[in-house]
Amino acid sequence: MPAAGRVQPDVALMAWGPDATAYACLFDGEFRDDAGGTSLAAPIWAGIVARLNQRRRAHGLARLGQLQPRLYAACARDPALLRDIVDGDTALELPLLADDGTRRWQVLPGFRAAPGFDPATGLGVPDVARLTASLGSSDEW
């Protein structure tokens, strides 16, 4: 974990791919399989933080405010709050139109996931129940 500063992302969420079975997109009453990645992960994280704040208010605590400093401190105490992602990368393979009109693929390298904190998946994927118990009812981080 870095001693100071921030990177992107701070956290991850398995919202695309063959192992993304824990989350699904429900739109107009129907489950969709054409949404994923950041488009699905960002609103799920927003919902997690909203639930944390709801629980905090029920315990007479203030809202979390900026989550990152509290999240990093809480994870330093209890690394199991987020599950480490150790495989995968953020490389992108994009189609490009060549001068002759043909399509070719260009790989833009990204970051690789690795054990511990990494710039591909940050701290990891939340254990929502554990995270709620830690951040949702206490100011001790």
N, CA, C and O of each residue as an XYZ file, in Angstrom:
564
protein
N       0.857     -1.170      0.000
C       0.000      0.000      0.000
C       0.906      1.237      0.000
O       1.905      1.269      0.719
N       0.568      2.252     -0.798
C       1.419      3.432     -0.849
C       1.408      4.199      0.468
O       0.401      4.217      1.177
N       2.525      4.827      0.788
C       2.626      5.581      2.029
C       1.873      6.894      1.951
O       1.362      7.375      2.962
N       1.796      7.480      0.764
C       1.112      8.764      0.607
C       0.595      8.884     -0.819
O       1.073      8.207     -1.729
N      -0.387      9.755     -0.995
C      -0.897     10.018     -2.337
C      -2.013      9.074     -2.735
O      -2.425      8.211     -1.961
N      -2.493      9.250     -3.949
C      -3.589      8.448     -4.467
C      -3.261      7.974     -5.864
O      -2.437      8.559     -6.567
N      -3.915      6.915     -6.245
C      -3.842      6.400     -7.608
C      -5.265      6.131     -8.053
O      -6.204      6.250     -7.267
N      -5.414      5.781     -9.275
C      -6.718      5.323     -9.735
C      -6.526      3.923    -10.240
O      -5.606      3.715    -11.032
N      -7.292      2.966     -9.863
C      -8.410      3.050     -8.936
C      -7.993      2.788     -7.495
O      -6.946      2.195     -7.234
N      -8.821      3.235     -6.574
C      -8.616      2.906     -5.166
C      -9.163      1.519     -4.861
O      -8.657      0.820     -3.983
N     -10.204      1.128     -5.593
C     -10.904     -0.130     -5.351
C     -11.286     -0.754     -6.685
O     -11.091     -0.157     -7.744
N     -11.825     -1.947     -6.619
C     -12.276     -2.651     -7.816
C     -13.646     -3.265     -7.548
O     -14.146     -3.244     -6.423
N     -14.234     -3.806     -8.594
C     -15.477     -4.552     -8.462
C     -15.569     -5.472     -9.660
O     -15.402     -5.027    -10.796
N     -15.827     -6.726     -9.431
C     -15.926     -7.687    -10.524
C     -17.250     -7.462    -11.233
O     -18.276     -8.017    -10.839
N     -17.226     -6.642    -12.286
C     -18.469     -6.267    -12.960
C     -18.472     -6.653    -14.436
O     -19.300     -6.161    -15.202
N     -17.564     -7.517    -14.833
C     -17.532     -7.964    -16.216
C     -16.729     -9.242    -16.284
O     -15.808     -9.437    -15.491
N     -17.055    -10.105    -17.203
C     -16.278    -11.319    -17.402
C     -16.956    -12.548    -16.840
O     -18.034    -12.457    -16.252
N     -16.331    -13.696    -17.018
C     -16.965    -14.971    -16.649
C     -17.189    -15.137    -15.150
O     -18.054    -15.916    -14.750
N     -16.441    -14.433    -14.316
C     -16.601    -14.573    -12.871
C     -17.483    -13.494    -12.264
O     -17.604    -13.421    -11.041
N     -18.095    -12.663    -13.077
C     -18.892    -11.543    -12.568
C     -20.320    -11.987    -12.288
O     -21.266    -11.454    -12.869
N     -20.474    -12.946    -11.412
C     -21.802    -13.482    -11.130
C     -22.454    -12.855     -9.909
O     -23.641    -13.074     -9.672
N     -21.712    -12.085     -9.131
C     -22.268    -11.525     -7.910
C     -23.102    -10.277     -8.166
O     -23.908     -9.900     -7.315
N     -22.933     -9.637     -9.297
C     -23.632     -8.396     -9.602
C     -24.290     -8.499    -10.968
O     -23.758     -9.132    -11.880
N     -25.437     -7.879    -11.097
C     -26.149     -7.892    -12.363
C     -26.816     -6.539    -12.564
O     -27.091     -5.822    -11.602
N     -27.068     -6.206    -13.796
C     -27.710     -4.941    -14.139
C     -29.206     -5.189    -14.352
O     -29.599     -5.985    -15.206
N     -30.019     -4.506    -13.575
C     -31.467     -4.590    -13.707
C     -31.955     -3.266    -14.266
O     -31.760     -2.221    -13.645
N     -32.592     -3.299    -15.437
C     -33.059     -2.085    -16.093
C     -34.476     -2.308    -16.586
O     -34.741     -3.257    -17.324
N     -35.387     -1.435    -16.177
C     -36.797     -1.561    -16.541
C     -37.345     -2.953    -16.227
O     -38.112     -3.524    -17.003
N     -36.936     -3.484    -15.077
C     -37.458     -4.763    -14.629
C     -36.835     -5.984    -15.273
O     -37.267     -7.103    -14.996
N     -35.834     -5.809    -16.122
C     -35.192     -6.941    -16.781
C     -33.698     -6.937    -16.514
O     -33.057     -5.886    -16.507
N     -33.146     -8.143    -16.292
C     -31.706     -8.254    -16.133
C     -31.052     -8.135    -17.495
O     -31.528     -8.703    -18.478
N     -29.956     -7.391    -17.543
C     -29.248     -7.142    -18.804
C     -27.866     -7.771    -18.720
O     -27.256     -7.820    -17.652
N     -27.380     -8.251    -19.860
C     -26.015     -8.769    -19.902
C     -25.124     -7.919    -20.789
O     -24.022     -8.332    -21.151
N     -25.601     -6.727    -21.140
C     -24.805     -5.866    -22.017
C     -24.232     -4.660    -21.276
O     -23.853     -3.668    -21.899
N     -24.169     -4.745    -19.967
C     -23.560     -3.676    -19.167
C     -22.509     -4.303    -18.275
O     -22.673     -5.426    -17.800
N     -21.444     -3.582    -18.054
C     -20.396     -4.117    -17.193
C     -19.292     -3.105    -16.999
O     -19.433     -1.939    -17.365
N     -18.208     -3.548    -16.430
C     -17.059     -2.685    -16.200
C     -17.411     -1.507    -15.312
O     -18.216     -1.632    -14.390
N     -16.808     -0.370    -15.591
C     -17.027      0.834    -14.793
C     -18.490      1.269    -14.820
O     -19.000      1.783    -13.824
N     -19.169      1.068    -15.950
C     -20.573      1.472    -16.059
C     -21.456      0.756    -15.050
O     -22.479      1.295    -14.629
N     -21.077     -0.432    -14.666
C     -21.828     -1.174    -13.668
C     -21.207     -1.028    -12.279
O     -21.923     -0.939    -11.281
N     -19.882     -1.003    -12.216
C     -19.190     -0.960    -10.922
C     -19.397      0.363    -10.192
O     -19.602      0.362     -8.979
N     -19.349      1.483    -10.895
C     -19.465      2.795    -10.240
C     -20.797      2.961     -9.511
O     -20.794      3.367     -8.349
N     -21.943      2.663    -10.145
C     -23.188      2.806     -9.380
C     -23.327      1.787     -8.249
O     -23.990      2.070     -7.251
N     -22.716      0.612     -8.384
C     -22.760     -0.349     -7.283
C     -21.963      0.181     -6.103
O     -22.415      0.090     -4.961
N     -20.775      0.738     -6.361
C     -19.990      1.335     -5.274
C     -20.750      2.507     -4.657
O     -20.708      2.697     -3.441
N     -21.439      3.292     -5.477
C     -22.239      4.400     -4.935
C     -23.312      3.861     -3.996
O     -23.574      4.450     -2.948
N     -23.933      2.743     -4.368
C     -24.937      2.121     -3.509
C     -24.335      1.595     -2.221
O     -24.952      1.709     -1.161
N     -23.141      1.022     -2.290
C     -22.460      0.528     -1.089
C     -22.192      1.683     -0.133
O     -22.444      1.577      1.067
N     -21.681      2.782     -0.669
C     -21.384      3.946      0.179
C     -22.674      4.533      0.751
O     -22.695      4.965      1.904
N     -23.746      4.554     -0.039
C     -25.034      5.053      0.469
C     -25.513      4.186      1.633
O     -26.015      4.706      2.629
N     -25.363      2.872      1.510
C     -25.763      1.975      2.607
C     -24.876      2.170      3.837
O     -25.357      2.119      4.969
N     -23.574      2.395      3.610
C     -22.678      2.683      4.743
C     -23.141      3.945      5.466
O     -23.219      3.973      6.694
N     -23.444      4.982      4.698
C     -23.906      6.235      5.306
C     -25.235      6.056      6.019
O     -25.444      6.635      7.084
N     -26.125      5.274      5.459
C     -27.413      5.011      6.094
C     -27.195      4.321      7.443
O     -27.821      4.682      8.439
N     -26.321      3.348      7.467
C     -26.035      2.649      8.726
C     -25.368      3.582      9.729
O     -25.677      3.542     10.919
N     -24.452      4.422      9.249
C     -23.777      5.375     10.146
C     -24.794      6.325     10.774
O     -24.731      6.601     11.972
N     -25.720      6.819      9.975
C     -26.736      7.736     10.506
C     -27.583      7.033     11.560
O     -27.960      7.641     12.562
N     -27.885      5.755     11.337
C     -28.664      4.991     12.312
C     -27.909      4.838     13.635
O     -28.527      4.674     14.687
N     -26.573      4.891     13.585
C     -25.742      4.803     14.789
C     -25.359      6.182     15.318
O     -24.514      6.292     16.207
N     -25.977      7.236     14.778
C     -25.704      8.587     15.250
C     -24.367      9.145     14.798
O     -23.854     10.086     15.403
N     -23.796      8.583     13.745
C     -22.504      9.036     13.226
C     -22.691      9.902     11.981
O     -23.711      9.816     11.297
N     -21.709     10.722     11.704
C     -21.746     11.556     10.493
C     -21.514     10.691      9.254
O     -20.986      9.582      9.338
N     -21.919     11.223      8.109
C     -21.646     10.540      6.844
C     -20.145     10.376      6.664
O     -19.354     11.073      7.301
N     -19.762      9.460      5.803
C     -18.348      9.171      5.588
C     -17.581     10.347      4.995
O     -16.401     10.523      5.301
N     -18.214     11.144      4.166
C     -17.470     12.196      3.477
C     -16.524     11.561      2.476
O     -16.897     10.612      1.787
N     -15.309     12.069      2.387
C     -14.350     11.476      1.456
C     -13.964     10.094      1.961
O     -13.365      9.958      3.029
N     -14.301      9.095      1.206
C     -14.150      7.714      1.630
C     -12.702      7.238      1.660
O     -12.323      6.475      2.549
N     -11.891      7.675      0.707
C     -10.566      7.076      0.533
C      -9.702      7.067      1.796
O      -9.183      6.006      2.145
N      -9.519      8.184      2.498
C      -8.652      8.115      3.685
C      -9.166      7.124      4.730
O      -8.379      6.420      5.363
N     -10.467      7.075      4.905
C     -11.046      6.146      5.883
C     -10.911      4.698      5.414
O     -10.644      3.798      6.210
N     -11.098      4.491      4.121
C     -10.993      3.143      3.569
C      -9.567      2.605      3.687
O      -9.365      1.459      4.089
N      -8.589      3.426      3.341
C      -7.197      2.991      3.448
C      -6.832      2.692      4.901
O      -6.164      1.696      5.176
N      -7.259      3.535      5.824
C      -6.966      3.311      7.239
C      -7.640      2.039      7.746
O      -7.028      1.253      8.469
N      -8.895      1.840      7.367
C      -9.621      0.649      7.809
C      -8.980     -0.614      7.232
O      -8.874     -1.624      7.927
N      -8.557     -0.565      5.982
C      -7.926     -1.734      5.356
C      -6.541     -2.014      5.927
O      -6.089     -3.160      5.927
N      -5.869     -0.980      6.410
C      -4.576     -1.203      7.063
C      -4.780     -2.004      8.340
O      -3.934     -2.821      8.703
N      -5.903     -1.775      9.028
C      -6.233     -2.528     10.241
C      -6.778     -3.913      9.934
O      -6.459     -4.881     10.625
N      -7.610     -4.006      8.882
C      -8.261     -5.266      8.540
C      -8.213     -5.469      7.030
O      -9.143     -5.063      6.334
N      -7.156     -6.085      6.504
C      -7.022     -6.272      5.057
C      -8.149     -7.096      4.435
O      -8.352     -7.031      3.222
N      -8.880     -7.861      5.230
C      -9.962     -8.692      4.692
C     -11.209     -7.886      4.327
O     -12.173     -8.459      3.820
N     -11.218     -6.575      4.571
C     -12.362     -5.755      4.168
C     -12.539     -5.765      2.658
O     -13.653     -5.631      2.152
N     -11.434     -5.923      1.948
C     -11.473     -6.014      0.490
C     -10.673     -7.231      0.058
O      -9.593     -7.503      0.584
N     -11.219     -7.958     -0.908
C     -10.549     -9.160     -1.435
C      -9.549     -8.744     -2.497
O      -9.888     -8.046     -3.453
N      -8.336     -9.175     -2.319
C      -7.263     -8.843     -3.247
C      -7.493     -9.516     -4.600
O      -7.838    -10.696     -4.658
N      -7.304     -8.773     -5.673
C      -7.362     -9.323     -7.030
C      -5.925     -9.500     -7.491
O      -5.156     -8.539     -7.492
N      -5.553    -10.707     -7.881
C      -4.158    -10.993     -8.198
C      -3.929    -11.353     -9.663
O      -2.791    -11.586    -10.070
N      -4.998    -11.401    -10.461
C      -4.845    -11.782    -11.858
C      -5.644    -10.823    -12.730
O      -6.703    -10.343    -12.325
N      -5.141    -10.550    -13.915
C      -5.826     -9.688    -14.863
C      -5.020     -8.429    -15.131
O      -3.964     -8.205    -14.540
N      -5.539     -7.622    -16.027
C      -4.842     -6.378    -16.362
C      -5.823     -5.361    -16.919
O      -6.990     -5.668    -17.159
N      -5.335     -4.162    -17.119
C      -6.168     -3.081    -17.648
C      -5.806     -2.742    -19.090
O      -6.157     -1.667    -19.578
N      -5.107     -3.646    -19.778
C      -4.762     -3.414    -21.178
C      -6.044     -3.352    -22.016
O      -7.032     -4.017    -21.707
N      -6.013     -2.559    -23.060
C      -7.156     -2.433    -23.973
C      -6.733     -2.849    -25.369
O      -5.642     -2.505    -25.825
N      -7.591     -3.584    -26.040
C      -7.349     -3.924    -27.440
C      -8.406     -3.185    -28.247
O      -9.598     -3.476    -28.151
N      -7.954     -2.233    -29.039
C      -8.870     -1.355    -29.764
C      -8.722     -1.521    -31.269
O      -7.609     -1.699    -31.763
N      -9.833     -1.463    -32.008
C      -9.727     -1.523    -33.467
C      -9.304     -0.157    -34.016
O      -9.796      0.881    -33.573
N      -8.407     -0.174    -34.964
C      -7.968      1.045    -35.635
C      -8.179      0.881    -37.125
O      -8.059     -0.220    -37.662
N      -8.490      1.963    -37.782
C      -8.652      1.951    -39.229
C      -7.329      2.365    -39.848
O      -6.863      3.484    -39.638
N      -6.728      1.467    -40.606
C      -5.451      1.745    -41.259
C      -5.682      2.653    -42.469
O      -6.812      2.819    -42.926
N      -4.595      3.237    -42.978
C      -4.684      4.132    -44.141
C      -5.297      3.447    -45.357
O      -5.941      4.104    -46.174
N      -5.105      2.128    -45.490
C      -5.648      1.408    -46.647
C      -7.105      0.987    -46.446
O      -7.669      0.293    -47.292
N      -7.722      1.404    -45.329
C      -9.131      1.108    -45.069
C      -9.378     -0.194    -44.335
O     -10.523     -0.522    -44.026
N      -8.333     -0.934    -44.055
C      -8.514     -2.176    -43.314
C      -8.471     -1.899    -41.815
O      -7.932     -0.891    -41.358
N      -9.044     -2.805    -41.090
C      -9.050     -2.660    -39.642
C      -7.915     -3.493    -39.064
O      -7.694     -4.633    -39.473
N      -7.208     -2.918    -38.118
C      -6.183     -3.651    -37.383
C      -6.409     -3.399    -35.902
O      -7.083     -2.443    -35.516
N      -5.847     -4.253    -35.092
C      -6.028     -4.144    -33.652
C      -4.768     -3.598    -33.005
O      -3.656     -4.026    -33.316
N      -4.958     -2.662    -32.116
C      -3.855     -2.049    -31.380
C      -4.052     -2.330    -29.896
O      -5.116     -2.052    -29.343
N      -3.040     -2.876    -29.260
C      -3.100     -3.125    -27.824
C      -2.454     -1.957    -27.106
O      -1.296     -1.619    -27.354
N      -3.213     -1.347    -26.218
C      -2.682     -0.295    -25.360
C      -2.380     -0.936    -24.015
O      -3.295     -1.361    -23.309
N      -1.106     -1.010    -23.656
C      -0.763     -1.706    -22.407
C      -1.330     -0.977    -21.193
O      -1.472      0.246    -21.184
N      -1.642     -1.752    -20.193
C      -2.159     -1.195    -18.946
C      -1.355     -1.712    -17.780
O      -0.168     -2.009    -17.913
N      -1.994     -1.819    -16.649
C      -1.355     -2.318    -15.436
C      -1.820     -3.747    -15.185
O      -2.940     -4.113    -15.542
N      -0.963     -4.548    -14.575
C      -1.304     -5.914    -14.209
C      -1.681     -5.979    -12.732
O      -1.072     -5.323    -11.887
N      -2.687     -6.776    -12.449
C      -3.023     -7.050    -11.057
C      -1.920     -7.908    -10.458
O      -1.295     -8.710    -11.153
N      -1.690     -7.736     -9.187
C      -0.638     -8.472     -8.476
C      -1.052     -8.593     -7.019
O      -1.945     -7.877     -6.568
N      -0.413     -9.492     -6.276
C      -0.740     -9.592     -4.854
C      -0.523     -8.253     -4.144
O       0.462     -7.560     -4.396
N      -1.447     -7.902     -3.264
C      -1.364     -6.631     -2.550
C      -1.919     -5.498     -3.392
O      -2.530     -5.715     -4.439
N      -1.694     -4.298     -2.917
C      -2.187     -3.113     -3.628
C      -1.505     -3.019     -4.992
O      -0.295     -3.217     -5.096
N      -2.272     -2.720     -6.027
C      -1.698     -2.514     -7.359
C      -2.533     -1.484     -8.113
O      -3.695     -1.262     -7.773
N      -1.950     -0.851     -9.136
C      -2.682      0.193     -9.862
C      -3.760     -0.343    -10.804
O      -4.467      0.446    -11.430
N      -3.901     -1.651    -10.920
C      -4.979     -2.198    -11.743
C      -6.270     -2.347    -10.952
O      -7.350     -2.077    -11.478
N      -6.175     -2.774     -9.687
C      -7.376     -3.054     -8.899
C      -7.368     -2.391     -7.530
O      -8.246     -2.654     -6.709
N      -6.389     -1.537     -7.277
C      -6.341     -0.826     -6.005
C      -6.297     -1.773     -4.825
O      -5.512     -2.721     -4.805
N      -7.139     -1.514     -3.845
C      -7.204     -2.340     -2.640
C      -7.927     -3.664     -2.869
O      -7.730     -4.614     -2.110
N      -8.760     -3.736     -3.905
C      -9.477     -4.970     -4.211
C     -10.981     -4.780     -4.236
O     -11.484     -3.665     -4.368
N     -11.689     -5.894     -4.107
C     -13.151     -5.967     -4.198
C     -13.734     -6.036     -2.791
O     -13.212     -6.767     -1.950
N     -14.807     -5.291     -2.516
C     -15.305     -5.222     -1.144
C     -15.977     -6.502     -0.661
O     -16.671     -7.189     -1.410
N     -15.749     -6.796      0.607
C     -16.584     -7.729      1.346
C     -17.614     -6.810      2.002
O     -17.362     -6.258      3.073
N     -18.754     -6.647      1.371
C     -19.710     -5.606      1.761
C     -20.167     -5.766      3.206
O     -20.267     -4.773      3.927
N     -20.442     -6.974      3.640
C     -20.895     -7.170      5.022
C     -19.804     -6.742      6.005
O     -20.081     -6.057      6.989
N     -18.598     -7.139      5.739
C     -17.483     -6.802      6.634
C     -17.192     -5.302      6.595
O     -16.932     -4.684      7.628
N     -17.236     -4.728      5.405
C     -17.004     -3.293      5.240
C     -18.082     -2.495      5.972
O     -17.780     -1.489      6.614
N     -19.325     -2.933      5.880
C     -20.426     -2.258      6.565
C     -20.256     -2.330      8.071
O     -20.489     -1.348      8.775
N     -19.853     -3.485      8.562
C     -19.646     -3.626     10.011
C     -18.514     -2.718     10.485
O     -18.585     -2.163     11.582
N     -17.482     -2.564      9.677
C     -16.333     -1.759     10.075
C     -16.584     -0.263      9.936
O     -16.414      0.485     10.898
N     -16.983      0.174      8.757
C     -17.146      1.605      8.497
C     -18.541      2.131      8.806
O     -18.735      3.334      8.983
N     -19.511      1.224      8.870
C     -20.882      1.671      9.048
C     -21.304      1.956     10.467
O     -22.351      2.564     10.688
N     -20.513      1.531     11.437
C     -20.956      1.708     12.813
C     -19.896      2.237     13.751
O     -20.077      2.224     14.969
N     -18.775      2.710     13.189
C     -17.707      3.167     14.064
C     -16.871      4.254     13.396
O     -16.742      4.290     12.172
N     -16.313      5.128     14.209
C     -15.367      6.121     13.716
C     -13.937      5.731     14.061
O     -13.029      6.557     13.961
N     -13.728      4.495     14.460
C     -12.396      4.023     14.854
C     -11.701      3.369     13.670
O     -11.870      2.174     13.429
N     -10.923      4.145     12.933
C     -10.088      3.547     11.895
C      -8.750      4.124     12.054
O      -7.839      3.787     11.297
